[in-house]
Amino acid sequence: MTKEQSSLFRFLLFLAGAGILVLAFFITTGDRELTRIDAFVWISIGLMYLVFFLPFFFSSFNIGNFSGKIPTLPMVWIGIIIYLAASVFIILLLTVRIISLNTAILIQAILFFLFLLDVYFAYFASSHVRSVAVEEAIKQQYLNQLKPKAQVLLLLVNKLPSQYEKARNVLNQTLEDIKFIYPVNNGAGDDLEKRIIGSINNIQEMCSGLQSGANPAGIDSEAENLRMLVKERKLLRN
């Protein structure tokens, strides 16, 4: 079932339930004039139906670049159950004359207000989680590439011939330092992280060349360049 078909089915389901309520209203009331209590009871039932159907139209928020959904409704469902149970209880108390109509109206209004607060905080919390998740993904977009590349390079560096001991020592320390690079806000580290990735790629090509018998020049200077870039990036903090 497509998203459009699902939305249409839910809407038709909502209309069918509303039609049943209207039918029940006319069957039970007939031609008699409604009392104030009758009006309160049916308005309460209508509100209860709307409250119950809320999750069918607002169920979850999609998270970009994430495989799942953040459920938004456990808190809402708890509020729905409490609201429905309390509303039924108020109607029962009213019909057996334990409380007055004015008291029932006041309690029902308070219950509905509290339910709306519950819905607001439930969706606000989910929206906040979504924004935080997206922000974290953006902050780590280059770090998520950089750190695995550093681990691959470390394996190649450890296989360098003994005459490249200086470059090997510099790179071993530098690649260890990369583990302690943390995300920063507002893309402040993006440029440095891209340059570090470029430097790692260059050194990786040089190391691969050495293993194949070539003798690439500049590995010492590129190792020092990488060390300075990583050092500069480590200085960035939130």
N, C-alpha and C positions, 0 to 999 in steps of 0.2 A: 504494500500500500504506500503510495507516494505521500509526501507531506501535505499536498493540496487535498488529496482524497481523505487523509486522516482528519484534517481540519474540517472538511465538509461533513464527515461522519459525526464528529463531535458536536458540530452545530446542529445537525439533524437530531442527534440524541438529546441535546439540550431542549430543542423545541418539542420533542415527543414527551419528555418529562414535564415540561411546562403545560402542554396540552392536557396531560393526565391530571395535573393539579387543578386546572380550570374546570375540567369535567367533574372532578370530585367536589369542587366548590359549588357548582350548580346543582349537583345531585343532593348534596347534604343540606343546602340552604333552601332550595326550592323557591317558592314565591314569597316566603315570609321575609319580613323586614329584618335586616341585620341589626343586632345590638352592638354596642361599643365593644363588648367582650368578643363577639364574633369577629368583628373587624380586626381587633388586636391579634386574635388567634390566627386568622388567615394571612395577615401581614407578616406575622412571625414565621409561619410556614413558608411563605414566599422568600423571606430573607434566608431561612435555613436552606432552602433549595439552592439559592444563589451562592451561598457560602460553600455548600457541599460541592458545587460544580466548578468552583474556582480552580482547583488543581488540574482539571481536564484541559484548561486553556493556557495555564501558566505552570509548566512543569519543570523546566530546567534551562540553564544557560549553556550554550556551546562555548568551548574554550579554544581559541585559535591556537594552532600548533600543539594541541594536546589531544590525546587519543580518546579521552572520555568526557563525561559531563559532570559538572558539579551539581549534586542534588540540592535543590533549593527548598524542598517541601516537607522534610521531617518536622520542622518547627511549625509550618503552616498546618500540616495534618493534625498535629497535637492541638493547635488552636481550634481547628474545625471540630474535632471530637468534643473538646470541652464546651465549645459554643453550642453545638447541637444538643448535648446532654443537658446543659444548663437551661437552654430555651425550652426543651420539653418539660423539664422540672418546673420552670416558672409557669408554663401553661397549665400543668396539673394543679399547682398550688392555687392558681387563679380560678380554675373551674370548680374546685371544692371550697372556694371562698376563704382560703387561709390568708391570702393577701388581697389587697385592693387592686383595682385596675390601674390606678395611678402609680402604685408601687411597682406593679408588673412592667408598666411602660418604662419607668425610670431604670429598673434593673436591666431590662432588655436593651435599652439605649447604652448603658454602661458596658454591657457584654459585647455589643457590636463595636463600640469604640475600642475596647481592649483587643478584640479580634483584628481590627484594622491596624492597630499598633503592631501586633504580632506579625501580620503579613508584611508590613513596611520593613520591620527589622530583619525578617527572614530574607526578603529580596534584596535589601540593602547590603546585608552581610554577604550574600552570594555575588552581588555585583562588585563588592569590594575585593572579594577573593579573586574574581576574574581579572580585575584590573591589576592586582598585585602579581598574579601568575603571568600575565602578558608582559608586564614591566620586567619581571625577572627573566623571562625568555629573551627579551630584547637585550638586556644587559649581558647575557651570557652567550650571545650568538657566536662571537668569535672565540671566546674562551672554550666553548664546547668543541671547537675545531683544533684550537691550539694545544690543549693538554694531551689529547691522544697522539698528535703529531710529535710532540716532545718525547713521549714514551717510545715511539717507533724510532726516532732519531737516537735515543739513548742506546738502543740495541746496536745500531750501526757504529756509534762512537766507541763503544767498548771493543769493537773489532778492529779499530784503527791500528796500523803498524806502530812499532815503538818509536820511530822517528817523528811521529806526530803526537808525542806525549804532551807537549805544551797545549796543543789544541784540545786534546782529549781531556786534560785536567780542567781547562776553562769551560768546556762544554758540559762535563759532568756536573760541575758546580752550578752552572747556569740553568741546566735542565732540572736540577733539583730545586732551584729557586722558583721555577715556573709553577711548582706545586703550591706555592704560597701567594700566587696572584689571585686576587678576589675581585668580584664584579664591582663596578662603580656606576653611579647614577648619570643620567643624561648623556650617555655615550662618550664620556670623557676619555675612556681608554681605547676607543675603537681604532683610531689611527695607529697607535702604538701596537695594538694587538695584530692589526693587519700587517704591519711592518715586521713584527716578530714571526708571523706565519711565513712571510716571504723569505726571511732570513733562514728559518728552519728548512724550507724547501731547497734553498740554495745549498746549504750545508749537507742536506740529505743527498743531493745530486753529486756533490763532491765526494762524500763517503762511498757512494755506490761506484763512482769512478775509480776510487782507490782500490776497491775490492776487485774490480775488473782489470786491474793492471795499469790504469792510467795514473798520471801524476799531476792532478789539478793544482794550479797555483792559487793562493789566496785563502786557504782554509783557516790559517791562523788569524788573518785580518777579519774574516767573516765570523769566526768564533768570537773575536773581541767585539765586533759590531753587535752580535746577538747578546753578548753579556751586558753591553751598555743599554740596549733597548729594554731588556728585562729589568735591569736595575732601575731605569727611569719609570717603567710601568709599575713596579712594586711601590714606588713612592706615592702613587695615586691612592687616595682613601676617600671614603664617603664622609 
